[in-house]
Amino acid sequence: MPTSAELFHVQTPRAAWITLTQHWQPEVRLERTPIQDALQRVLGQQILAPEDLPAFRRSTVDGYAVIASATHGASATLPALLTVTGEAPMGQRVDMPLGPGQAILVHTGSMLPGAADAVVMVEHTQTISLDPSHHASPVSLASSIEVMRPVASGDNVLQVGEDARKGATLYPQGHRLRPQDIGGLAALGIVEVSVAARPRVGIISTGDEVIAPSHTPLAGQVRDVNSYALAAQAQAAGAAAVCYGIVPDQHHLLEKVARRAKAECDLVVISAGSSVSARDMSADVINVLGAPGVLVHGVSVKPGKPTIIAVCDRVPVFGLPGNPASAMVIFDLFVEPAIQALLGERRRRPISVRARLARNIPSTTGREDYVQVNLEERDSQLWATPVFGKSNLIYTLVRADGRVKVDLDANGLQAGELVEVSL
């Protein structure tokens, strides 16, 4: 079996991802869930509108339903006089007749009478005589009104199917549901949906020097950052994080925990132990978990070069650097897309903004650099200031608003240059 040092051959991020996908075909598991529990879940099938929305013509304002032609030419100095023949009840079918010189009092959301093709806003009318019994109504019922502004056919009216047409695709398969999507489903009476089951992501932290965050470190010890940060990243991506604790730098112990994680999870992440020092054993352990084993050991990125990508008996296994900034960058680059594949999710474009770079960012050709930045608005211009720091400093990430990528073939970025900042 090759040693970890022999496996350390750097690949570009794109080449590394292609290598993974050549040896791994993700399987999406589906389950049904009520819409109140479906926020941020990924749809397992496309959803078509089961009916028109709205199902009837509705007023968008408080006012008077009219035949639009009866108001043509109306003005403040020469208003159109219409007779009010009734009031459309809320939440009920409206079958009132309506003639050219007539109007029917309607409220926002009211069904329109059949002959009406527009609604005059109450602000553009003036009542002639009031019915005292309707003083509590938001729009007063009058025997006659003067219309001081004309309306065109369709004004202030929601047409049948204007929001959603029956049979139209509402959401494609692989769409991640947002709050407005949940509301849209409810509006059409869809109360349960088929979604991808959350992939189980096993997270293992390694190192003799690593202790639980609740403990006080002795000299030479550090608290476990990666288990918590990576679990949060997994959850944000739509997975269920399963943490297996801290494993000492002993081959047999790491292998035992890694085998358990591989058996119980859809994807496994091991943080630390991915470089080529004598104590770093992740690659050797991963290679005994199943075939084909380690596919990539070393990716041309900074931070995160000593990354391991493997497939062991159809389960992807990632060895991430121990430094928090490196681990989180590599998680974004490789583990999150793998989770998206297990969810069958359509690839999301990262939320980003354009900003002008406040300082030079040096780089070396042949690798991708990911540099944290702060964002600040000055003189109506958004500026990105690099937050330089070593990859083992978690607060380099905490203090940053986003990240700038320096391409593989770039020698760096110059101050004043417009850059894309992934938030």
C-alpha positions in Angstrom: 0.0 0.0 0.0 1.4 3.4 -0.8 2.4 5.7 2.0 0.7 9.1 2.6 3.8 10.8 1.4 3.7 9.0 -1.9 0.1 10.0 -2.3 0.8 13.7 -1.8 0.4 14.9 -5.4 -1.3 18.2 -5.7 -4.3 18.6 -8.0 -6.3 21.7 -9.0 -9.7 22.0 -7.2 -11.5 21.4 -10.4 -9.5 18.3 -11.2 -9.9 17.0 -7.6 -13.7 17.4 -7.8 -13.8 15.6 -11.2 -11.8 12.8 -9.8 -14.2 12.4 -6.9 -17.3 12.3 -9.2 -15.7 9.7 -11.4 -15.6 7.3 -8.5 -18.8 8.3 -6.7 -22.5 8.3 -7.7 -24.6 10.0 -4.9 -27.9 8.4 -4.1 -30.7 10.7 -3.0 -33.2 9.3 -0.4 -36.7 10.9 -0.3 -39.2 11.4 2.4 -42.5 13.2 2.9 -42.7 16.1 5.3 -45.4 18.7 6.2 -44.7 22.1 4.8 -44.4 23.6 8.3 -41.2 21.5 8.7 -40.0 21.9 5.1 -38.0 25.2 5.4 -34.6 24.9 3.7 -35.4 21.3 2.6 -34.6 20.3 -0.9 -37.5 19.1 -3.1 -37.4 15.5 -4.4 -39.7 16.2 -7.3 -41.1 19.2 -9.2 -44.3 20.7 -8.0 -47.1 21.8 -10.4 -49.9 24.2 -9.5 -53.0 22.0 -8.8 -55.3 25.0 -9.5 -55.4 28.6 -10.6 -54.3 31.2 -8.1 -56.3 33.3 -7.5 -59.3 31.1 -8.4 -61.5 34.1 -8.8 -61.1 37.8 -9.8 -60.2 39.8 -6.7 -59.9 43.5 -5.8 -56.5 44.7 -4.8 -57.8 47.8 -3.1 -60.8 49.2 -1.1 -63.1 51.0 -3.6 -65.8 50.4 -6.1 -66.1 47.7 -8.8 -67.1 49.3 -12.1 -67.3 48.8 -15.8 -64.2 50.7 -16.8 -65.8 52.4 -19.8 -68.2 54.2 -17.4 -65.3 56.2 -16.0 -63.5 57.2 -19.2 -63.0 61.0 -19.3 -63.7 61.5 -15.6 -61.8 64.2 -13.8 -61.9 66.3 -10.7 -63.7 69.1 -12.6 -66.0 66.7 -14.5 -66.5 63.6 -12.5 -68.4 60.5 -13.6 -71.6 59.9 -11.5 -72.3 56.3 -10.7 -75.0 54.7 -8.6 -73.9 52.3 -5.8 -76.2 49.2 -6.0 -74.7 47.1 -3.2 -71.6 45.8 -1.3 -69.6 42.7 -2.1 -69.4 40.5 1.0 -65.9 39.3 2.0 -65.3 35.5 1.7 -68.5 34.9 -0.3 -69.4 34.4 -3.9 -70.7 37.6 -5.6 -73.5 37.3 -8.1 -74.8 40.9 -8.1 -75.7 42.4 -11.5 -73.7 45.5 -12.6 -74.6 48.0 -15.3 -72.5 50.7 -17.1 -73.7 53.5 -14.7 -73.4 51.5 -11.6 -70.8 50.6 -8.9 -70.5 48.0 -6.2 -68.6 48.6 -3.0 -65.7 46.2 -2.6 -62.9 45.6 -0.1 -59.3 44.4 -0.6 -59.6 40.7 -1.4 -63.3 40.9 -2.4 -64.6 38.8 -5.3 -65.6 41.0 -8.2 -69.1 40.9 -9.7 -69.1 39.2 -13.1 -69.6 42.3 -15.2 -67.0 44.4 -13.4 -63.6 44.8 -15.1 -61.9 47.4 -12.9 -61.9 48.9 -9.4 -61.9 52.6 -8.6 -59.8 53.3 -5.5 -61.9 55.0 -2.8 -59.4 57.9 -2.7 -60.5 58.8 -6.2 -64.2 59.0 -5.4 -66.5 61.3 -3.5 -69.8 60.1 -1.9 -73.0 62.0 -2.6 -75.3 60.5 0.0 -74.3 58.2 2.9 -76.2 55.3 4.4 -75.7 55.9 8.2 -75.9 52.2 8.9 -72.5 51.6 7.2 -70.4 54.1 9.0 -68.2 51.4 10.4 -67.2 50.1 7.0 -63.7 51.1 5.8 -65.3 52.3 2.6 -68.6 54.0 3.0 -71.7 52.7 1.2 -73.2 55.5 -0.7 -76.3 55.8 -2.9 -74.1 57.6 -5.5 -70.4 58.4 -6.0 -68.5 60.8 -8.1 -65.4 59.2 -9.8 -62.7 61.8 -10.3 -60.1 59.7 -12.1 -60.7 57.2 -14.9 -59.7 53.5 -14.7 -58.7 51.1 -17.5 -59.9 47.6 -17.8 -58.0 45.4 -15.3 -56.9 48.3 -13.0 -56.7 47.2 -9.3 -57.9 43.6 -10.2 -56.1 40.3 -9.7 -57.1 38.1 -12.6 -57.8 34.3 -12.4 -54.4 32.5 -12.5 -52.4 35.7 -12.4 -50.3 34.4 -9.5 -50.1 30.8 -10.6 -51.7 29.0 -13.6 -53.0 25.5 -13.1 -50.5 23.0 -14.4 -47.5 25.4 -14.4 -44.3 24.4 -12.7 -44.0 26.1 -9.4 -40.7 24.7 -8.2 -38.3 22.4 -10.0 -36.9 19.2 -8.5 -33.8 20.1 -6.4 -35.1 23.5 -5.3 -34.4 24.5 -1.7 -37.5 25.8 -0.1 -37.5 29.4 1.2 -40.0 31.1 3.6 -41.9 32.5 0.6 -42.1 29.1 -1.0 -43.7 27.7 2.1 -46.4 30.4 1.8 -46.8 29.7 -1.9 -47.5 26.0 -1.2 -50.0 26.8 1.5 -51.8 29.2 -0.9 -52.5 26.3 -3.2 -53.5 23.8 -0.5 -50.2 21.8 -0.8 -49.6 20.8 2.8 -47.0 18.0 2.4 -44.1 17.7 0.0 -41.5 15.1 -1.0 -38.0 16.2 0.1 -34.5 14.8 0.1 -33.6 13.1 3.4 -30.9 15.0 5.2 -27.5 13.3 4.6 -25.7 12.2 7.7 -22.2 13.7 7.9 -19.9 12.1 10.3 -17.3 14.5 11.8 -14.2 13.3 13.5 -11.6 15.5 15.2 -8.1 14.2 15.8 -5.1 15.2 17.8 -3.5 14.4 21.2 -3.4 18.2 21.9 -7.1 18.7 21.2 -9.6 18.9 24.2 -13.3 19.6 24.6 -14.3 23.3 24.6 -15.7 22.9 28.1 -12.2 22.0 29.5 -9.5 24.5 30.5 -6.4 23.9 28.3 -3.1 23.0 29.9 0.2 24.1 28.3 0.3 22.7 24.7 -3.4 21.9 24.5 -6.1 23.6 22.4 -9.9 23.5 22.4 -11.7 21.6 19.7 -12.9 24.2 17.2 -13.4 22.1 14.1 -16.0 19.6 15.3 -18.3 22.5 16.1 -17.5 24.8 13.1 -17.7 21.9 10.6 -20.9 20.6 12.2 -22.5 24.0 11.8 -21.3 24.1 8.1 -22.9 20.7 7.5 -26.2 21.8 9.1 -26.2 25.0 7.1 -25.7 23.0 3.9 -28.8 20.9 4.8 -27.2 17.8 6.4 -27.5 16.2 9.8 -24.1 16.4 11.6 -23.0 13.4 13.6 -20.0 14.2 15.8 -17.7 11.3 16.9 -15.6 13.3 19.3 -11.9 13.8 19.6 -9.7 10.8 18.7 -6.0 10.6 19.9 -3.2 10.2 17.4 -3.3 6.4 17.4 -3.9 4.5 14.2 -6.1 1.7 15.7 -8.3 4.2 17.5 -8.8 6.4 14.5 -9.5 3.4 12.3 -12.1 2.1 14.8 -14.0 5.4 14.9 -13.7 6.0 11.2 -15.1 2.6 10.4 -18.1 3.3 12.7 -18.7 6.7 11.1 -18.5 5.2 7.6 -21.1 2.5 8.5 -23.5 5.0 10.0 -23.1 8.1 7.7 -23.5 9.1 4.1 -20.2 11.1 4.2 -17.3 11.3 6.6 -15.1 14.3 7.5 -11.8 13.8 9.4 -10.1 17.0 10.5 -6.4 17.2 11.1 -4.0 14.4 10.3 -3.9 15.1 6.6 -0.4 16.4 6.0 2.8 14.3 5.5 4.4 14.3 8.9 5.0 11.1 10.7 2.1 11.6 13.1 -0.4 12.5 10.4 -2.1 9.2 9.6 -5.5 10.1 8.1 -4.5 9.0 4.6 -3.3 5.6 5.8 -6.5 5.0 7.9 -8.8 6.1 5.1 -7.1 3.7 2.7 -8.1 0.7 4.8 -11.8 1.8 5.1 -12.7 0.5 1.6 -12.1 0.7 -2.1 -10.9 2.6 -4.0 -9.6 4.6 -1.0 -7.6 7.9 -1.3 -8.1 9.5 -4.7 -6.6 12.9 -4.0 -4.0 14.0 -1.5 -3.1 17.6 -2.0 -5.1 20.4 -3.6 -3.6 23.6 -5.1 -5.4 26.0 -2.8 -4.4 28.3 0.1 -5.3 27.7 2.8 -6.0 23.9 2.6 -3.3 22.3 0.5 -3.0 19.0 2.4 -6.6 18.0 1.7 -7.6 14.3 1.2 -10.5 13.2 -1.0 -11.4 9.5 -0.9 -14.3 7.1 -1.7 -14.5 4.0 0.5 -17.1 1.5 -0.5 -19.3 4.2 -2.0 -19.0 6.6 0.9 -17.0 9.8 0.3 -14.4 10.5 3.0 -12.6 13.9 3.3 -9.5 14.5 5.3 -9.3 18.2 6.1 -6.4 20.2 7.6 -6.6 20.8 11.3 -6.3 24.6 11.1 -9.9 26.0 11.3 -9.6 28.5 8.5 -8.2 25.8 6.2 -10.8 23.3 7.2 -13.7 25.6 6.7 -12.4 26.8 3.2 -12.0 23.2 2.1 -15.5 22.3 3.5 -16.9 25.0 1.3 -15.0 23.9 -1.7 -15.6 20.1 -1.5 -17.8 18.9 1.3 -20.7 21.3 0.8 -21.0 20.4 -3.0 -21.0 16.7 -2.0 -23.8 17.3 0.5 -25.7 19.2 -2.3 -25.2 16.1 -4.5 -26.6 13.8 -1.8 -29.6 16.2 -1.6 -30.1 16.3 -5.4 -30.0 20.1 -5.0 -29.6 22.4 -7.9 -26.3 24.2 -7.6 -26.8 27.5 -5.8 -24.9 30.6 -6.8 -23.1 32.0 -3.8 -24.4 35.3 -2.5 -21.8 37.8 -3.5 -21.2 41.5 -4.0 -18.7 43.6 -6.1 -16.3 45.7 -4.1 -13.1 47.6 -4.7 -10.0 46.1 -3.1 -8.4 48.4 -0.5 -5.0 46.7 -0.4 -2.9 44.4 -2.7 -3.3 40.7 -2.3 -0.1 38.8 -3.2 -0.4 35.3 -4.6 1.5 32.6 -6.4 0.5 31.2 -9.8 -0.5 27.5 -9.8 -2.8 27.7 -6.8 -6.1 29.2 -5.8 -6.0 31.6 -2.9 -9.0 32.3 -0.6 -8.5 35.6 1.3 -10.9 36.8 4.0 -12.0 40.4 3.7 -13.9 43.1 5.6 -16.5 45.2 3.8 -16.9 48.9 4.4 -18.8 51.6 2.5 -16.8 54.8 1.9 -17.9 57.7 -0.4 -20.8 55.6 -1.8 -18.3 52.8 -2.8 -18.0 49.4 -1.3 -14.4 48.5 -0.3 -13.0 45.1 0.6 -10.0 45.1 3.0 -8.1 41.9 3.3 -8.0 40.2 6.7 -4.6 38.5 6.6 -4.0 35.8 9.2 -2.6 32.4 9.7 -4.9 29.5 8.9 -5.0 28.3 12.5 -6.7 31.6 13.6 -10.4 31.1 13.8 -11.0 34.8 14.5 -9.6 35.6 11.1 -12.9 34.1 9.8 -15.0 35.6 12.6 -13.8 39.2 11.8 -14.4 38.7 8.0 -17.6 39.6 6.1 -16.7 37.5 3.0 -14.0 35.9 0.9 -12.1 36.8 -2.2 -10.8 34.1 -4.6 -7.5 34.6 -6.4 -7.6 32.5 -9.5 -5.1 29.7 -10.2 -3.2 31.6 -12.9 -3.2 35.0 -11.2 -0.1 36.6 -9.6 -2.4 38.4 -7.1 -4.9 41.2 -7.0 -4.1 44.9 -7.0 -5.5 47.6 -4.7 -8.3 49.5 -6.4 -9.3 46.5 -8.5 -13.0 45.4 -8.6 -13.4 42.0 -7.0 -16.2 39.5 -6.3 -16.7 38.9 -2.6 -18.5 35.8 -1.6 -20.5 36.6 1.6 
